[in-house]
């Protein structure tokens, strides 16, 4: 799937991985065509910083900006960071 197409509920439950293959989290929901990711406990702080998800203390689900999505496969969403 091209990252410029609208995301659908088919993406819910897919793993979200950084460019280096480390897991960031899981797609928790799709709202208005945007992916929302539940951040995993072992997510790399540097990657979260690049996604601009740092500094949010009591929030475990974040909107994934389309610009950071490199590719969407059958079971995974790959990031460009």
One Martini backbone bead per residue (centre of mass of N, CA, C, O) as a GRO file, in nm:
protein
   81
    1UNK     BB    1   0.097   0.035   0.022
    2UNK     BB    2   0.054   0.359  -0.010
    3UNK     BB    3   0.108   0.636   0.199
    4UNK     BB    4  -0.105   0.830   0.023
    5UNK     BB    5  -0.324   0.663   0.118
    6UNK     BB    6  -0.586   0.562   0.280
    7UNK     BB    7  -0.657   0.460   0.581
    8UNK     BB    8  -0.764   0.160   0.744
    9UNK     BB    9  -0.878  -0.098   0.944
   10UNK     BB   10  -0.656  -0.294   0.825
   11UNK     BB   11  -0.419  -0.163   1.016
   12UNK     BB   12  -0.517  -0.286   1.258
   13UNK     BB   13  -0.249  -0.449   1.445
   14UNK     BB   14  -0.006  -0.343   1.327
   15UNK     BB   15   0.313  -0.314   1.309
   16UNK     BB   16   0.556  -0.067   1.413
   17UNK     BB   17   0.851   0.029   1.232
   18UNK     BB   18   1.150   0.121   1.196
   19UNK     BB   19   1.403   0.149   0.972
   20UNK     BB   20   1.579  -0.064   1.163
   21UNK     BB   21   1.327  -0.266   1.286
   22UNK     BB   22   1.221  -0.144   1.530
   23UNK     BB   23   0.982  -0.137   1.761
   24UNK     BB   24   0.714   0.096   1.843
   25UNK     BB   25   0.427  -0.056   1.774
   26UNK     BB   26   0.064  -0.033   1.740
   27UNK     BB   27  -0.215  -0.025   1.569
   28UNK     BB   28  -0.516   0.094   1.720
   29UNK     BB   29  -0.624   0.314   1.502
   30UNK     BB   30  -0.863   0.472   1.275
   31UNK     BB   31  -0.881   0.830   1.202
   32UNK     BB   32  -0.958   1.002   0.939
   33UNK     BB   33  -0.709   0.835   0.790
   34UNK     BB   34  -0.548   0.792   1.058
   35UNK     BB   35  -0.291   0.682   1.249
   36UNK     BB   36  -0.284   0.501   1.565
   37UNK     BB   37  -0.030   0.456   1.815
   38UNK     BB   38   0.081   0.213   2.031
   39UNK     BB   39   0.324   0.234   2.246
   40UNK     BB   40   0.590   0.064   2.327
   41UNK     BB   41   0.806  -0.017   2.592
   42UNK     BB   42   1.071  -0.045   2.370
   43UNK     BB   43   1.085   0.222   2.255
   44UNK     BB   44   1.275   0.449   2.099
   45UNK     BB   45   1.343   0.768   2.193
   46UNK     BB   46   1.459   0.874   1.922
   47UNK     BB   47   1.217   0.799   1.748
   48UNK     BB   48   1.004   0.958   1.908
   49UNK     BB   49   1.137   1.228   1.853
   50UNK     BB   50   1.113   1.220   1.540
   51UNK     BB   51   0.786   1.193   1.573
   52UNK     BB   52   0.700   1.394   1.809
   53UNK     BB   53   0.646   1.204   2.099
   54UNK     BB   54   0.772   1.368   2.300
   55UNK     BB   55   0.665   1.474   2.629
   56UNK     BB   56   0.428   1.269   2.661
   57UNK     BB   57   0.324   1.133   2.951
   58UNK     BB   58  -0.014   1.038   2.933
   59UNK     BB   59   0.047   0.900   2.637
   60UNK     BB   60   0.009   0.600   2.426
   61UNK     BB   61  -0.139   0.747   2.183
   62UNK     BB   62  -0.048   0.827   1.840
   63UNK     BB   63  -0.018   1.020   1.575
   64UNK     BB   64   0.067   0.934   1.246
   65UNK     BB   65   0.248   1.083   1.030
   66UNK     BB   66   0.259   1.039   0.694
   67UNK     BB   67   0.564   1.128   0.645
   68UNK     BB   68   0.670   0.855   0.817
   69UNK     BB   69   0.560   0.669   0.592
   70UNK     BB   70   0.700   0.425   0.379
   71UNK     BB   71   0.530   0.146   0.445
   72UNK     BB   72   0.268  -0.101   0.364
   73UNK     BB   73   0.197  -0.411   0.483
   74UNK     BB   74   0.039  -0.689   0.582
   75UNK     BB   75   0.201  -0.668   0.899
   76UNK     BB   76   0.336  -0.369   0.837
   77UNK     BB   77   0.471  -0.052   0.945
   78UNK     BB   78   0.695   0.157   0.784
   79UNK     BB   79   0.944   0.375   0.856
   80UNK     BB   80   1.166   0.663   0.789
   81UNK     BB   81   1.300   0.662   1.109
   0.00000   0.00000   0.00000
